[in-house]
Every structure is written in structure tokens, then in C-alpha cells.
Amino acid sequence: MKMNKVKNVIYIVLGLHAYQPPTQRPNITKQINEESYAQVAQALMRAPEGAVICADIALSLLEQLEKLGCQETISLFKQCVASGKLHLVNTAAYHPLLPLVPDYYIQRQLSKNVAGYEKFLGVDAKKITGLFPPEMAFSERIIEPVKSVGTSWMVVDDTAFCTYHRQSPPYNKIIKKSGVHVFLMSHNWHKIAAYSDIQDGRNFLNALHYGYRMWTGSSQPAYIVLWMDWETFGHHDRKPNPPQDRIRNFLTPFLQTAVYDERFQLATPEELISSFPAIENVFIPDGSWSTSSADYSNGIAWPLWLNPQHKFHTIWWNLANYTLSVLGTTDNKELENLIDQALYSCQPWQWVNGNGEIAKEGLQIFEAIFKHYSISVGIKERGMELINKIRIA
């Protein structure tokens, strides 16, 4: 739907990313559901007309919620979608880093996730046109495979772009690559919203208006894209002094103010595409929302997942790539489903963050793959050899 752009208005896309790894402990998923998933959905239903949040919800999480009997939360998600307040965006079903896996695996993951939306949330998969790539990990090579499954836009972090081009990202135009619009999330304002000491959503919007207008130097219509982990609201409320309640103190007043304050308007990316012009032939470098300017300058685009300084990354990707080679040799659905789950991104991430035992929890999926009855002896032996290398790392 085309918006009527208004002078001096900042159009805000607020997105939330909801995912839990397939090996997550059930009690933790239950806790996060109670503190975040259900609570945010309830707050969104209470928000005034005109409030809208974009959200990518990984199939990995929806399957866990169903298994744990959290049907009320799934029903809340459906109510939010039906009300128009929750605008669904696609993601990879089990959260692999898309630039680091083959095209066919990208397509499998995205197709599987929208099929999950149809199953759990009752939506038409053809209406899901946006993409949040896990960890906002991006490379221009993923554009063609994501486009082939119906993606017309995606969101990526702006850090690598700003470092490469030595300029701020566009605020009144949208980059378009090979027919796909690419929105650059403001890493700066994302950090302020998610991690700063600004507790009040109204204060955040006041700071945003001042800072954004100082940056643009203009009163013309502008847009900004923010995206955060869903758990930012509720589960991550850990500061005791003062105690946080970011659903009540930040998210609720943020939504109310953004609806009623004439300086702002909440929007979906589709609405921005219909209203702001596109710019083409602009290079977007590799990166993620955990890639710093220093990382990019040092040639490390995905520091928490593929970093030559970490031995675990090398041996883990040897195992991951060998596992992917098995996918092309089987038509066993049970085995295919295991391989779809095996490459979730938390494993190399946890290793970098000093959680080696948690990183190795993913080995249980790899073991199930290479102990599967349909696997040949030679493939099984090689797979178990690679698994054991990780186990003793």
C-alpha cells in the first residue's frame, strides 16, 4: 500500500527476530516464552490501531512451542497477524548462515520456514515477501537463491556498508540489487534501542528524532529500519538498578507514541518500497549484525561464525560441509530433516563466546545423521571421525 509521505515525518520499521536452536533446553524455551514471546504478543494486541511490528519467526521455535504445549502463544501470534499488527517476514527454518551454505540449502531453509507459517499461523506463503537472514549475515551471492523462492526485499546491517563506502546509509532511497530491495538496518540506533540505558520508549523516539534530523539535515520524509531479538523485551531484562521492564516501559510507550505523534509513522518495508525511490548498482559488502568496522577492514566478514583465529570454526565447517554433501545423495525424509537442523548458527557463535560445551551440543544432531541406518559405512566412518575431532577440541 502506497503511503502519502509527509514532510518532517520519520517512517519507522520495527522488526523482531524470534528463534531458538533445535537443541535448546525445554525449560529455557518455556522461560523465554513466558517472559518474552507471549508477553510481547499481548502488548502488541493492546497497542493502538496503526501499531505494527515486523517479525521473523523461525520454524525451529514454532516446533518447540508446539512440542512444549505453548499453543496459547501460537494462537496469540495468529491473532496478531490477523489484526495486521504483526507483519510476518521469512527467515531460515533452522538458522544457518546463508552466505556460508549452498544455494539449494538456502532455498530449502526458506521454503521450509514459510511452509511452517502456513501450518502454524495459517498464512498464505505467497504473501510473505520479506527476508531476515539469520544474524543478518549477507553476501550479494545470496540474492539470486532468495529471490527464487519469492523474496522481494531483505534487511541487512549497515556497518560493513558504511565502512566500505565511508558514508552513512541512505535514508530517503532504497538500494535495489537484481530486483530485490535491500534495507540497511541502522546499527547505531539498533544498539541504542536494544542495549542503552534509555528505558522509556518516548525518550528513545525523542532522541531518535533529534539525532536523525541532525544526520539528514533535512525536514524531508525519511525512514529508518530497526531490528532486534524478540527476547530483548522481557527475557533480557536483567539490570537490577534500576530494574527493567522493557515491555511496559519501552515497547508499549514506543508503539503508542509512534502511532499518535505526528513526527513518526510505523511502516512495513513494502510500504516504504511503494513510496521511496530505488537506487541500483550500489555495492553491498559482506557482513552481519555482529561484524564491526575493524572486522570488515581485516577481511573477516562473519567473525563469530567463520574466523580463521578460531580452530573450532575450521573443523566445524569441515563437518558441516561434509554433512551437506550427504544431502545430495539421499531421498530419506527423516535424514533430510536432520541435515536441515544440523547447521544452526549457535554452534560456532557459542565457541567464540567461551561456551565450548554448549557449542558441542549440536553434535547430537550430526551423530544422529551419521548413525542413520540409510548412511553407507564409508560415509558413516568419515562423519564420525570429523565429529570426534570436534569433541576433543
matplotlib code that plots the C-alpha trace (Angstrom):
import matplotlib.pyplot as plt

x = [0.0, 1.4, 1.9, 1.3, 4.7, 4.6, 7.2, 9.3, 8.0, 10.3, 8.9, 10.0, 10.2, 10.5, 11.4, 11.8, 13.7, 12.3, 14.4, 15.6, 18.2, 16.8, 18.9, 17.7, 16.8, 13.0, 12.9, 14.8, 12.4, 9.5, 11.0, 11.7, 8.1, 6.7, 8.9, 9.0, 7.1, 3.7, 4.1, 5.2, 2.3, -0.1, 1.3, 1.0, -2.6, -3.2, -1.4, -3.5, -4.7, -1.9, 0.8, 2.7, 5.8, 7.6, 8.7, 10.6, 9.8, 11.9, 10.3, 12.7, 10.9, 7.4, 8.1, 9.4, 6.4, 4.1, 6.0, 6.1, 2.3, 2.6, -0.4, -1.7, 1.4, 1.0, -2.6, -1.5, 0.9, -2.1, -4.2, -1.5, -1.1, -4.8, -5.1, -2.4, -0.2, 2.3, 3.8, 5.5, 8.9, 10.6, 13.9, 15.8, 13.9, 16.9, 19.1, 22.2, 24.3, 23.0, 26.3, 28.1, 25.8, 24.9, 22.1, 19.9, 20.2, 19.2, 16.1, 15.2, 15.5, 13.4, 10.7, 10.5, 10.0, 7.1, 5.5, 5.7, 3.9, 1.1, 1.0, 1.2, -0.1, -2.5, -1.0, -0.5, 3.1, 2.9, 2.2, 5.5, 7.8, 10.5, 13.5, 15.6, 18.7, 19.9, 22.4, 21.8, 24.6, 24.7, 26.6, 25.5, 25.6, 22.5, 20.3, 19.5, 18.6, 16.5, 14.7, 13.9, 11.7, 9.7, 11.8, 11.4, 13.2, 15.6, 17.2, 20.9, 23.1, 24.7, 28.1, 30.0, 28.3, 29.2, 32.8, 33.3, 31.6, 32.7, 29.3, 26.0, 23.4, 20.5, 17.5, 15.3, 16.1, 16.2, 19.0, 17.8, 20.0, 18.9, 15.3, 15.5, 15.3, 17.9, 17.2, 20.1, 19.3, 20.7, 23.3, 23.7, 20.1, 19.5, 22.2, 20.6, 17.2, 18.4, 21.3, 21.4, 20.2, 17.2, 14.4, 11.4, 10.2, 9.1, 12.6, 14.1, 11.8, 12.7, 16.4, 15.8, 14.0, 16.8, 19.6, 18.1, 17.3, 20.9, 22.1, 19.8, 20.0, 16.6, 12.9, 12.0, 10.5, 13.0, 12.9, 14.8, 14.9, 15.4, 15.6, 16.2, 16.0, 12.4, 14.0, 15.3, 11.9, 11.3, 13.9, 16.9, 15.5, 18.4, 19.7, 18.7, 19.4, 17.0, 15.0, 14.0, 10.6, 11.2, 7.8, 5.9, 8.5, 9.9, 7.9, 4.4, 5.1, 7.2, 4.2, 1.7, 3.9, 4.9, 1.1, -0.1, 3.0, 2.8, 6.6, 6.6, 4.8, 5.2, 5.5, 6.3, 9.1, 6.5, 5.0, 8.4, 9.2, 6.0, 6.8, 10.6, 12.7, 15.1, 18.8, 20.6, 24.2, 25.3, 27.7, 26.7, 29.7, 29.6, 28.8, 26.4, 25.0, 28.0, 30.6, 32.4, 34.2, 37.5, 36.4, 35.4, 38.6, 40.5, 38.7, 36.6, 33.0, 31.5, 33.7, 31.6, 31.0, 33.9, 37.0, 40.5, 41.6, 39.3, 40.3, 36.8, 35.4, 37.6, 36.9, 33.2, 32.8, 34.7, 32.0, 29.2, 30.2, 30.7, 27.2, 25.8, 27.4, 25.2, 22.1, 22.6, 22.8, 19.6, 15.9, 15.2, 13.0, 14.0, 17.6, 17.0, 15.2, 18.1, 20.5, 18.2, 18.6, 22.3, 23.9, 22.2, 24.5, 24.7, 27.5, 30.4, 28.9, 28.9, 32.5, 33.7, 31.9, 33.6, 30.8, 32.5, 30.2, 27.1, 28.7, 29.2, 25.6, 24.9, 27.0, 24.0, 22.3, 25.4, 25.7, 22.1, 22.9, 26.0, 24.4, 21.3, 20.5, 20.5, 24.1, 26.8, 29.7, 32.3, 30.3, 29.5, 33.1, 34.3, 31.4, 32.2, 35.9, 35.0, 32.7, 35.3, 37.8, 35.3, 34.6, 38.2, 38.8]
y = [0.0, 3.4, 5.9, 9.6, 10.8, 13.7, 16.4, 16.0, 12.5, 9.6, 6.3, 3.5, -0.2, -2.1, -5.7, -8.6, -11.9, -14.9, -18.1, -20.9, -23.5, -27.0, -28.3, -25.6, -27.0, -27.2, -25.3, -22.3, -22.1, -22.2, -19.4, -17.2, -17.9, -16.8, -13.7, -12.6, -14.3, -14.3, -11.0, -9.1, -10.5, -9.5, -6.0, -5.7, -6.7, -4.0, -1.4, 1.2, 0.8, 1.7, -0.1, -2.7, -4.8, -6.9, -10.3, -13.3, -16.4, -19.4, -22.8, -24.1, -22.1, -22.8, -26.5, -26.2, -24.2, -26.8, -29.6, -27.8, -27.3, -23.5, -23.4, -20.2, -18.3, -19.7, -18.6, -15.1, -14.9, -15.8, -13.1, -10.5, -11.5, -11.5, -8.0, -6.6, -5.7, -8.4, -8.4, -11.7, -11.9, -15.0, -16.4, -19.7, -22.5, -23.7, -20.6, -21.4, -18.5, -18.1, -16.8, -19.9, -22.6, -23.7, -22.1, -25.2, -25.3, -21.6, -22.4, -25.4, -23.4, -20.5, -22.7, -24.8, -21.8, -20.3, -23.7, -23.5, -20.2, -21.9, -24.8, -23.0, -19.5, -20.1, -17.6, -17.7, -18.4, -16.4, -13.2, -13.5, -11.3, -10.1, -11.9, -11.6, -13.6, -15.2, -13.0, -10.5, -12.4, -11.1, -11.6, -10.5, -14.1, -15.0, -12.6, -15.0, -18.0, -16.0, -14.3, -17.7, -18.5, -15.3, -12.8, -9.2, -7.4, -8.2, -6.4, -6.3, -4.5, -1.2, -1.5, -3.1, -0.8, 2.4, 1.1, 0.3, 3.4, 5.8, 7.3, 6.9, 4.6, 6.1, 7.4, 8.6, 6.0, 2.2, 0.1, -2.4, -5.3, -7.7, -7.0, -7.3, -4.3, -4.3, -2.3, -1.3, -1.5, 1.3, -0.5, 2.7, 3.1, -0.6, -0.6, 2.4, 0.7, -2.7, -2.0, 1.6, 3.0, 4.7, 2.9, 4.9, 4.4, 8.0, 9.2, 6.9, 8.4, 12.0, 11.1, 9.4, 12.5, 14.8, 12.6, 11.6, 15.2, 16.2, 13.5, 14.1, 17.9, 18.0, 18.1, 15.8, 12.4, 9.8, 6.2, 4.0, 0.3, -1.2, -5.0, -6.7, -10.1, -10.7, -11.6, -8.0, -7.3, -9.4, -12.2, -9.8, -7.5, -8.3, -5.0, -4.7, -1.0, 0.3, -2.9, -3.2, -3.9, -3.1, -4.3, -1.9, 0.9, 0.8, -1.1, -0.1, 3.7, 3.4, 1.9, 4.4, 7.4, 6.3, 6.0, 9.3, 11.6, 13.3, 13.2, 9.4, 6.7, 3.0, 1.3, -2.0, -2.4, -2.9, 0.5, 2.1, 0.4, 1.9, 5.4, 5.9, 5.7, 2.9, 3.2, 0.5, -0.6, 0.1, -2.5, -4.0, -5.7, -9.0, -8.6, -9.4, -7.6, -8.8, -7.5, -4.5, -1.9, -3.4, -6.9, -5.9, -3.9, -7.0, -9.2, -11.1, -10.7, -13.2, -13.1, -15.2, -17.9, -18.2, -16.7, -18.1, -17.2, -19.9, -23.5, -24.7, -22.8, -24.7, -28.2, -27.4, -26.2, -29.3, -31.4, -29.1, -29.2, -32.9, -33.2, -31.1, -33.4, -36.2, -34.3, -34.6, -38.4, -39.2, -39.1, -40.3, -37.6, -38.3, -37.9, -34.8, -33.2, -33.9, -32.3, -29.2, -28.8, -29.6, -26.3, -23.9, -20.9, -21.0, -23.7, -21.6, -18.5, -20.2, -21.3, -17.8, -16.7, -19.2, -21.7, -24.8, -27.4, -25.6, -25.3, -29.1, -29.8, -29.6, -32.8, -34.8, -33.9, -34.8, -38.1, -38.9, -38.2, -40.4, -43.2, -43.2, -46.6, -45.3, -44.0, -46.1, -47.5, -45.3, -42.1, -43.0, -43.6, -40.3, -38.4, -39.8, -39.1, -35.4, -35.4, -36.8, -34.1, -31.5, -33.4, -33.3, -29.7]
z = [0.0, -1.0, 1.8, 1.5, 2.5, 4.9, 5.4, 8.6, 9.3, 10.1, 9.0, 11.3, 10.6, 13.9, 13.4, 15.9, 15.4, 17.1, 17.2, 19.4, 18.3, 17.9, 20.8, 23.2, 26.6, 27.0, 30.3, 28.7, 25.8, 28.2, 30.3, 27.3, 26.0, 29.4, 29.7, 26.0, 23.2, 24.9, 26.7, 23.6, 21.6, 24.3, 24.4, 20.7, 20.8, 23.3, 21.2, 19.4, 15.8, 13.5, 15.5, 13.5, 14.2, 11.6, 12.8, 11.5, 13.5, 12.8, 12.3, 14.9, 17.5, 16.4, 16.5, 20.0, 21.2, 19.8, 21.4, 24.8, 24.7, 24.3, 22.0, 23.6, 22.3, 18.8, 18.9, 20.1, 17.1, 14.8, 16.4, 15.9, 12.3, 11.6, 13.2, 10.9, 13.9, 13.2, 9.8, 9.1, 7.4, 6.3, 7.7, 7.6, 9.3, 11.4, 11.3, 9.2, 8.0, 4.4, 2.8, 4.0, 2.6, -0.9, -2.9, -2.7, 1.1, 1.3, -0.8, 1.3, 4.5, 3.3, 1.7, 4.8, 7.0, 5.0, 5.0, 8.8, 8.7, 6.7, 9.1, 12.4, 11.7, 8.8, 6.4, 2.7, 2.0, -1.3, 0.7, 2.7, 0.6, 3.0, 4.5, 7.7, 7.0, 10.3, 12.1, 9.2, 7.5, 4.0, 0.8, -2.6, -3.8, -1.7, -3.7, -6.5, -4.4, -2.0, -5.0, -6.5, -3.5, -3.7, -1.7, -2.9, -0.1, 2.8, 5.7, 6.4, 8.9, 7.7, 9.4, 6.5, 4.0, 6.0, 6.4, 2.7, 1.3, 4.1, 4.3, 6.1, 4.6, 2.5, 4.4, 1.5, -1.1, -1.0, -2.5, -5.1, -6.3, -9.1, -8.4, -4.6, -2.3, 0.4, 3.5, 5.7, 9.4, 11.5, 13.7, 15.7, 16.6, 16.9, 19.7, 21.4, 21.4, 22.5, 24.9, 26.1, 29.4, 27.7, 29.4, 28.1, 24.6, 24.4, 25.3, 22.7, 20.0, 21.1, 20.9, 17.5, 16.1, 17.2, 16.1, 12.8, 11.8, 12.8, 10.5, 7.5, 7.8, 6.2, 7.1, 4.1, 4.8, 5.9, 7.1, 9.5, 10.0, 13.4, 14.2, 17.5, 19.0, 20.3, 23.7, 24.0, 25.6, 28.7, 28.8, 28.6, 31.4, 33.7, 35.0, 38.7, 39.2, 38.1, 37.4, 33.8, 32.3, 28.7, 27.5, 29.8, 29.9, 26.4, 23.9, 24.9, 25.0, 21.9, 20.0, 21.4, 20.7, 17.2, 16.4, 17.9, 17.5, 14.1, 13.8, 13.3, 11.5, 11.8, 8.5, 6.7, 4.2, 1.5, 2.2, 2.1, -1.3, -2.7, -1.5, -1.6, -4.9, -5.5, -6.3, -8.2, -8.9, -5.3, -3.9, -0.5, 1.1, 3.1, 6.8, 9.7, 12.6, 14.7, 12.1, 13.4, 11.2, 12.3, 11.4, 8.0, 7.4, 8.5, 5.9, 8.5, 7.4, 9.8, 12.9, 15.2, 12.6, 10.2, 11.8, 11.0, 14.5, 15.9, 15.3, 16.1, 13.2, 10.7, 12.0, 12.5, 8.9, 7.6, 9.4, 8.2, 4.5, 4.6, 6.0, 3.2, 0.7, 2.2, 1.5, -2.2, -2.0, -0.1, -0.5, 3.0, 4.6, 8.1, 7.2, 5.2, 8.2, 10.4, 8.0, 7.8, 11.5, 11.8, 10.7, 13.1, 13.7, 17.5, 17.5, 16.2, 17.9, 21.3, 20.9, 20.3, 23.4, 25.5, 25.8, 24.3, 25.8, 24.6, 21.1, 21.1, 21.9, 18.1, 17.7, 18.8, 15.5, 13.5, 15.3, 14.5, 10.9, 10.6, 12.6, 10.4, 9.0, 5.4, 5.6, 4.0, 6.1, 4.4, 4.9, 8.5, 9.4, 7.9, 9.5, 13.0, 12.5, 11.9, 14.9, 17.2, 16.1, 17.4, 20.5, 21.7, 20.5]

ax = plt.figure().add_subplot(projection="3d")
ax.plot(x, y, z, "-o")
ax.set_aspect("equal")
plt.show()
